[in-house]
Each structure stands twice: as C-alpha cells, then as structure tokens.
C-alpha cells in the first residue's frame, strides 16, 4: 500500500506538470513529508 501511495504522490507532484512545484500545495500537512504523515494516519486508524 505504501508504494501505491508513494507513486500517487510522485505523480501528483511531478515538477513537469506543476510548473516546477509551484502548483503543489497542502492542507494540514507538509508537502515535503506528506507520505510519512499519511502513512502515520493510516496506521493510527488501522487503515
């Protein structure tokens, strides 16, 4: 599951598609640590 999530985040934040990351943002998480934060939430709630 972590690999699928990592692949999705990589695709979503692709610098070629987001004007070198200018179009990437977040809400209630840090863009640089989003994978770690999302996996922690999944573990916390047993998902």
C-alpha positions as CSV (number, residue, x, y, z in Angstrom):
1,X,0.0,0.0,0.0
2,X,2.8,2.4,0.8
3,X,4.3,2.0,-2.6
4,X,1.0,2.8,-4.3
5,X,0.6,5.9,-2.2
6,X,4.2,6.9,-2.9
7,X,3.6,6.5,-6.6
8,X,0.5,8.6,-6.5
9,X,2.2,11.4,-4.6
10,X,5.1,11.3,-7.0
11,X,2.7,11.6,-10.0
12,X,0.7,14.4,-8.4
13,X,3.8,16.4,-7.5
14,X,5.6,15.9,-10.8
15,X,7.6,19.1,-11.4
16,X,6.9,18.9,-15.2
17,X,3.2,19.0,-14.6
18,X,3.2,21.5,-11.7
19,X,5.4,24.4,-13.0
20,X,8.4,23.2,-11.0
21,X,6.3,22.5,-7.9
22,X,4.7,26.0,-7.9
23,X,1.2,24.5,-8.2
24,X,1.7,22.0,-5.3
25,X,0.1,22.8,-2.0
26,X,-1.3,21.1,1.0
27,X,-3.8,21.4,3.8
28,X,-3.0,20.2,7.3
29,X,0.3,18.5,6.2
30,X,3.7,19.4,5.0
31,X,4.3,18.9,1.3
32,X,7.8,17.6,2.0
33,X,6.7,14.9,4.4
34,X,3.2,14.1,3.1
35,X,3.9,10.4,2.6
36,X,5.2,9.9,6.1
37,X,2.3,11.8,7.6
38,X,-0.3,9.9,5.5
39,X,1.1,6.6,6.5
40,X,1.2,7.5,10.2
41,X,-2.5,8.5,10.0
42,X,-3.3,5.2,8.2
43,X,-1.5,3.2,11.0
44,X,-3.2,5.3,13.7
45,X,-6.7,4.4,12.4
46,X,-6.0,0.9,11.3
47,X,-6.4,1.5,7.6
